[in-house]
Amino acid sequence: MKIIKNKDIIISNPETRNFLADAYYPETNEKQPLVIFVHGYKGYKDWGAWDLMAGKFAEAGFFFVKFNFSHNGTTVEDPHHFADLEAFGNNNYSKELSDLGAVIDYFINDPKVDEQKIILIGHSRGGGISIVKTFEDERINGLITLAAVDTLERFPKEKALENWKNEGVYYVLNGRTKQEMPHYYQFYENFEENVHRFDVERAMEMAKAHVVIVHGTNDESVDVKNAEHLHILNPNSELFLAENANHTFGSKEPWTENGLPADLNIVTEKCIEFIKEKM
């Protein structure tokens, strides 16, 4: 079966700014479930082995989309690097939810997509965003979280928070690129203004979609307790723990091998099986 790879599609979002998306799908006359991958903090659509994962989903008969959030630090001209740290510093959860909505709106109208089968896959912080979006948008009927957070309230504590307010910005070192990544105080203000909307726990409790929660037992960034908590909040969900897998399921940037890392391959097969069974 031939797989079509449509890279760097420009998505316009008047609420934020233009950003890029990729679509991978099999050449077929049948309508396919739309699977949208939502990257996490300091992530982007071309990071690590996400391309190989996209190909595997397409081979399984899905219309797979991955995209860059408009303010993730990449640009339309340079999608592989954090070339716009000013945009990164001005990112917030409202912008990410708006961008995700724009992606759904863009691809749901594609004649190759079965609009009755919309599935989100959210990694890390993107998992939290995907949970909130699944609760808000009734078009979404499948949710897969990969190493997801169980709260979006992930900010500096007390004195550090006070310093952030006074200085207007704090920086986080990107261990891979060695860039000092800015976070402007508007990020926290946006959270406070929308605290009920961004309540991941409530959204998980109320979500009506089919849900599978996937997490590595050796996740060094988001403790596996997050997954167990999400499962308790939504007892109808399925919990799948990948033994000894880390936060990115063995993937890293750059990924130079031809095949998926073993853990990510297991996880991808689990996700495919889940969608075929539930959708």
N, C-alpha and C positions, 0 to 999 in steps of 0.2 A: 504493500500500500504506500502510495506517495504521500509524504508529509510536506505541507506548505508551511514555510517560515516567513512570516511577514513582519519584518523588524522595523523598529523606530517609527511607528505610526504616531503622528502628532495629534494629541488630544487637547482640545481647547476647553478651558474652564474659566469663564468670566469672573468667577469668585476668587480665583487664585492666579494662575498663569499657565501657559502651554507646557505640556510635559509629554513624555514618550511612553509608548506601550508596544509590546510584541504580541503577535498572535500565532500560535502553532496549531495546525489542525490537519486531519487527513483529507485527502481529495476524495470526496464522496458526495452523493446526491442526498444523503440522509441528513436530517437536522441533528445536531450534536449538543449534548449538555455543555453549558458555558461554565468553565472553571477559571476563577480569577485568583491569582496569587498576590498576596499583600505582604510586601517586605517589611522588615523591622527597622529599628533604630540603627543609624549608620549603615543601612543596607541600600541596595539598589537592584534593579531588575536583572542586570548582567553579572551580579556577584557570584563567585564560586561556581558551583555545578547547577545553578538554577536553569541554564539553557538545556542541559542534558535531562533534567527532570521534566521540563516542558515537552521535550521530544517524546519522552516515555508516556506522558499523558495523552499526547496527540496520537501516538501509535495505538493506544487503548481505545481510541474512538471519541476523544473529547476535543472541544474547541478551547484551548488553553491560552489564557492571557496573563501576562505579567507586565508591570508598569513601574515607572519611577514616580513617587510622590512629587508634586510640583516644587516643594521646598525641602527636598531631601539633600540638597547641596550639589546635585548634578545639574547639568543644563541640557537643553535640546541639542546644542552644538557639541557638548562633551559629556555624554552619558556615562562614561566609565570612571570619572574622577570627581572628587568634591571640589569642583572649580568655582563654586559660588557659596562661600561660607556665610555671606550676608543673608542669603536666602535660607540657609540652614538655621541660622540664628533666629530667623523670623517664622520658622515653622511652628505649627501648633495642631492640636487634635481636631479643631474645627476645619482647618484646611485639609487635613488628611481625610476626614469623612466626606468633605465636599468633593475631593479628587476621586475617591472611591465611587461616589455616586455618579460622577461624570463618566467613569470607565464603564460602569454598568449600563448607563444610558446609551453610550456609544455602541457597545457590542451587542446589546440585547436586540437591536434592530437588524443585525446582520442576518441575511436569509439562511445562512448555514447554521444558525443557533436555534436551539429549542428553548424558547423563552419561558417554558414551564419548568426548566431544570437549570437553576442558577446556583452555583456552589462557590463559596469563598474558602480559600486556604490562607490563613494568616500565620506568619512566623513571628515569634517573639512579641514585640510591641504591636506589630501588625496583627497579631492574634487578638489582642485587646480591642483594637480598632474594628476588626472583623466581627467580634462578638456584639459590639454596640451597633454596628451597621445591620447585622442580621436581625436584631430586635426591632430596629427602626424601619427596615425596608421589607415589606411582606413578599416582595418578588423573590427573595432569597430563600431557597428551601433546603439548602445543604450547607453545613459549616464544618470545616476541618481546622483545628488549631494545631500548630506545630510549635512546641516549646513556648507556649503563650504565657503572658503575664496574666495574673488574676485581678490586677488593678492598674489603672492608668495614673494613679497618684504616686508617681515615682520621682520625687523631688528632694532637694537638699533639706535637711532637718534644721529647725529652730535657728541657731546662730548663723549657719551657712545661708539659710533662707533670708534672714535679715540682711546679711552682707550682699546677697544677690539683689534684693530690693534697692539697697542704697547705691550699689555700683551699676545696676541696670543690666549687667551681663556676668555670666560665669562661663569658664572654659573647661572642656573635657578633652584630654589628649586621645587622639585616635592612635592606638598602638601600632596599627599597620602602616598608616601613611605619615605618622608623626605630626599631623596637623593639630593645632589647637582649635577645637570646634566650639564656636560661640553659641550660647543659649541666652537670648534676651529675656528680660523679665516678663515681657508680654505673654510668653508661653505659660507661665504660672497664672497670670491674670486671666488668660483665656480659660484655663482649667477652673479657676474659682468661679468665674461667671457662668460656667456650664457644668457645674459639679454633678448635678443630677443626671444630665444627659450622658456624661462620661462614666457613669456608674456601671462598671463591667459586671459586678456581682448581680445587680438587679437585672441587667440585660441578659445574662446567662440564665437566670431563673425564669425569665419571661420568654426566652427565644422559643419559637414554634418549629424551627427547622430541625431536620435530622442532624445530629451532632456527633462527631468523633473527636476525642481529645488525645493528641499524640505528644509524647514527651520522652526524652532520653533520661535514663536513671542516673547518668553521670553529667547532667547539665551543669556547667560551671557558671552560667550567667543567670539563669532563671531556675530556681529550685523546683524539683519535681513535685514538691508540696503544692505549688500553684496548680498543677494539673489535677491533683487529687481534690483540691478545693473546688475547682470548676466542676468536677464530676459530681461532687456532693450537691452543688447548687442546682445542677440539672441532672437528676437521677436517670432520666431517659437517655442520656448520652452514653456513648461507649468510650471507655478509657483504654488506650493502647500504650503500654510502656515499652520503649525500645531499650532492651538490656544493654547497659554500659555505653549507650550513645551519648554524645556531647550535645552542646547547644545547637550546632549546625549539622548534626547527624553525619559527622565525618568530612563535611565539605570545608573548603578554605579558599581564600582569594590570594593569588590566582589558582584556578583548578586546571591543571595541564593534562590530566589523564583522559583517555577516550571514554571511559565508563563512569557510571555513578559510584560514589563511595558506598561501601557495603551497607552501612546503616541507613543512608538516604535511599538506597535502592529498596530495602525492606520496607521503609516507611512509605515510599511512593507506591509500592505494590499494595500495601494495606489501604492507602487512600483510594486507589483505583477500585479495589474490591468493595470498599465501603460505598462508593458512588454507584457502582453497578448493582449492588444489592438494594440500596435504599431509594434510588431514583427510578 
